[in-house]
């Protein structure tokens, strides 16, 4: 069975393809488990048929507590076969705290961030069990919750984890020099900012809720 998902499958013009057995719209963890269980039990998989797609949609108000998700299982992966054998992806949040007018994601996801302990547990697990010390946080923004982000990097420093990480961020005037020093001490190498424009009127029209001075 071939199951796909992701942002592109949500677009109104996406019609799917006969090569896919099922398309999951929304968060995929629970639907994937349901598909696997139904296949193992020989049951018919429930779906909504649209055009030639078999679409599985979780309830729109169903949102996972990211801090309760289990650690990723890489026991069957040979990291030496990858271009960056000591690198991995990680997620500490979903969604965005902003409501910029041009962005579709922010209107679908409800922002959630894992607590610092949960993120630290995963990083520590990958560090010691798989030799991973390079991480790319794939979140839309790693600094949606400044308190949890700061607690995470302080935890990294306290445990002496020699890691290097990068991610996307939102310009936030509350992040002062001391905050950035904590980030660096906790392994941060690069932050990629979504600036969009250097014109305040344009930023206001976008409803960015950020000032040129902050940037």
Phi, psi and omega in degrees: 000136178249117181243129179235168176197197178110171186303321185296332183285351180271345186291146185297332183270359182281122184250355178081186184208147183293346180285343180265137177279319182216149176238127179258121173261122181108191180293134193262352187302306184290317177301321180296317177299320179296318178298313181298318181295318181291325177294315181296326182271359179071024181266158177285132181280129182277135181204168174254122183269122177229123186056238179252019181258145170254100189257132176248122182238117172293159176303140184296334181269006178273116180227132184279147169278105188297335182288345182259356179292144180290163177294147178295144181257105180253022186297334181263008182261136173260100185296337182292344181274357183261153182299323176242085186295342179254021182239155179204160175269152178211158182228127178245354178201168172223144179087194183213148180280347183266171177227051182300139189293335185271353189258132179272330184299318186295340179269353179257311184277144168264126186297132175217142175232138175295152174286159186301323182297318180297313179297317181297322179298318180292316180298317180295320178299313180293325182294312185272326184274330186233004178068024181272125176228009176238124184230139171247112176280117189271010180298159172294326174205133181275346186250033177292329176234100186295325181295315181291322179296317181293321178296323179296310183292327176293325176294320177300313181295319182294326180274354179068031180280119181273077183245165178224127182218160179219164179183178178269151182215162175255138177299128185216114183297345179284346178276097182268187183300321180294324178297315181294327176296321177295320178299315181297317180295336180263017172101357182291130178252317185214140169241132178259117184263140173270091186270319177072309185203152174260010180255122180298317177301321179293317178300320180294320178295327177284348185061040180291334182055042176215150183254158176300323180298319177298318180297000000 
